[in-house]
Amino acid sequence: MRLLFSLVFNDLSIWWLIPSFLLGFLYAWFFYRKATIENPLLKKALFAMRFLSVSFLVLLLLSPLIKNEKQRLQKPVIFIAQDASLSVKLNPQEDFNSSVYHQNLKNLQNKVGEDYDVKVLNFSNEVKNGFDFKEAGKQTDISSVLSFIAQQNSNSNIGALILATDGIYNKGANPITQLSAVQFPIYTVALGDTIPKKDLVLMPPVYNQLVYLGNSHQVEVSVKAFGAKGANTILKLSTNDGQVKQQQISFSKDEEVKNLKFTLNADKKGVQKIALNLLPIVNEVSNENNKQTIYVDVLDGREKILLVADAPHPDISALKQAVESNKNYEVSLAFADDLPKNTDDFGLIILHNLPSATHNINAFLESTKQKNRWFIIGAQTNVKALKPHQNVLDISSANNQNQDYSATLNPDFYAFSLNSDTKNRIANLPPLVAPFANYKLKSAAKILLKQQIGSVKTETPLLVFADDGTHKTAVLTGEGIWRWRMEDFEKHNNADAFKELISKSVQYLSAKEDRRKFRVQSNKNRYVENEKVGLSAELYNDAYELINEPEVNLELKATNGKKYSYVFSRAGDAYSLDMGILPTGEYDFMAKTKLGTKSYTANGSFLIEALNAELLESSANHQLLYSLSKTSGGAMVYPNEMMSLLDSIKMNEKVKTVSHQEKSYEPLINLKWIFALIVLLLSFEWFLRKRNGAV
């Protein structure tokens, strides 16, 4: 590091130094021109002290700045990223010695470290620091390495990346698509064998994770064969409820894909475990990829939603599709001319443009007043007739005119959450149409969307929810939500935001209130085997206040009979539990706690599914590695050529030391030694003058 100083004047020219020193000289000359000092050398010294002290004082009045310049040299950082996934271990090159390879990686780290800064990473489904020679990762995400380097080292002088991998990735983006943002060369060490070995691969089945009791469902399976010409095998399927099926497969080509379908019955509520097993062929390289286990949730029935409309309208189709995008819901459609007589089976009733001028439906509204209802107000709605049938909004309309209302999101809404992408899309949705009226809240309610008229944002509700403890009510003050769906799809090639808004609203309105004082639930119903399992718990006192003083214990039981015991941690006013990574299978849990003299228990279950992504590819992808290196300005080598990378990096002009120049400015008056010097000069001058009898 090199440090330089210079003097900078803020508003005045540096030429003001001349009059500063001139003034100091004249002052000293005027003071000592008649001084009676016999020693001429002493007189000159006193003159010089007075000259310097006065000059410095005048200089400080000009407020100059001290400019500091630091020059810092930053060596390039070389990243060595090692693939720690299972495919590296399962598909080595011929004569590949893993111990020698691991040692060579360490040697390369030491050699590169002599001239550069080195950071070592390993990666599979995520990026970690250091080497990991267990190579047991269940997934490979090469793109995460490039993202990690870009995000964690934005201020570093990134010289190059040495990427040791077989090129097989089964998670994340294609790393080629990220090269436009990469400013450093990538040197790849090509692991694995590109020649396909004799192998059968059972690909992930296509199936419905959720089916309903009494229905049939299909499981579609693909079998990929390598070097299997003339071979025969059998694919067996069995379920935990006693269904057994099998199909024979013959291969007429070395590389071939066979597609099969199995039809199963859902005759038992709960989890249907389906095991698929492909019999191995002679000299098959691996049998691990011949097995798959999947799980299907068999539910007793869907939640029924009744959609009642004044007349056919594009909104009806949009609503029905959005609600039924959640497979837990089944929508029944009815029009005001033919209303159902019995609504006991419906958890929610959606009323579109009802009551209207032509359909008062007063009797129907009275009979359903204890049901959860969602009123959608439109141009045909009779707002006066609607008033007595909902306690959410007070609506007063002075004329029969309509008004366009756009939506703005209420950031303080808390009844349920929407993802950030949906929130952003809502602001750009087209306006809805409703009667021009004053809309005011009658009672406490939760506003999700507010009305915006043109560019004017208001506090008036557009979509509002209320809960009186016995049933829930929602009011949407506008029709034309089919335009929301169309706009969402046109701009994003999907209607996910619209679906989430409708689905979450229906889910909130139709959900039965949970009055249990002790509740425990898993963060997810399904996990993959490399994913951490988490649970949360809530405990309420008699006043239904959330508390967490008592200890909460949990016993977890796997299907193989193994048991685990845990204690929940306190998190805010509730509880949380991180059980880490568990083996694959089905798990049941029971949580226990005690509040006062009362004991509480809560039960639940979750699944952990096997992750076989690393077993599905048996051939290394060196073409990908070559493209990464070629495009970024690096090179691809094989493991036995790894030590040559140091010379290649040294010759690469992109890998160079960077010089950083840092400038800072400080007022000269801040330097304490300047004042000390002035005081010292004046004091020493005064002492010498007095000692020698000068006035």
Secondary structure, 3 states (H helix, E strand, C coil): CEEEEEEEECCCCHHHHHHHHHHHHHHHHHHHCCCCCCCHHHHHHHHHHHHHHHHHHHHHHCCEEEEEEEEEEECCEEEEEEECEHHHHHCCCCCCCHHHHHHHHHHHHHHHHCCCEEEEEEECCCEEECCCCCCCECCCCCHHHHHHHHHHCCCCCEEEEEEEECCCCCCCCCHHHHHHHCCCCEEEEECCCCCCCCEEEECCCEECCEEECCCEEEEEEEEEEECCCCCEEEEEEEECCCCEEEEEEECCCCEEEEEEEEEEECCCCEEEEEEEEECCCCCCCCCHHHEEEEEEEEECCCEEEEEEECCCCHHHHHHHHHHHCCCCEEEEEEEHHHCCCCCCCEEEEEEECCCECCCCCHHHHHHCCCCCEEEECCCCECHHHHHHHCCCEEEECCCCCEEEEEEEECCCCCCCCCCHHHHHHHCCCCCEEEECCEEEECCCCEEEEEEEECCEEEEEEEEEEEECCCCEEEEECCECHHHHHHHHHHHHCCCHHHHHHHHHHHHHHHCCCCCCCEEEEECCCEEECCCCEEEEEEEECCCCCEECCCCCEEEEEECCCCEEEEECEEECCEEEEEEECCCCEEEEEEEEEEECCEEEEEEEEEEEECCCHHHCCCCCCHHHHHHHHHHHCCCEECHHHHHHHHHHHHHCCCCCCEEEEEEEEEEHHHCHHHHHHHHHHHHHHHHHHHHCCCC
